[in-house]
Amino acid sequence: QIYVVILEDYRMVKIVRRHNDPGKIILHSVNPEYDDIEINRDEVIGLYLVEAILNLYRLQYGNRIYPVRQGLTFCPR
């Protein structure tokens, strides 16, 4: 699942993975041009699950993708 990860100096959207060291986590990017980042768990100030992604052309909610039309209000629930 995708999360917004809040650190002291950074805000990132990443996949959070377990690390062999229980005091650390791995932040993985969907973009293959970015390497994984290993951080200590105590560096995380906030962690928020991303439930929907909205851009100018579509709304992604879970596994479903909906087209977005100008002036249309959309609520999938």
Disulfide bonds with the S-S distance in Angstrom:
none
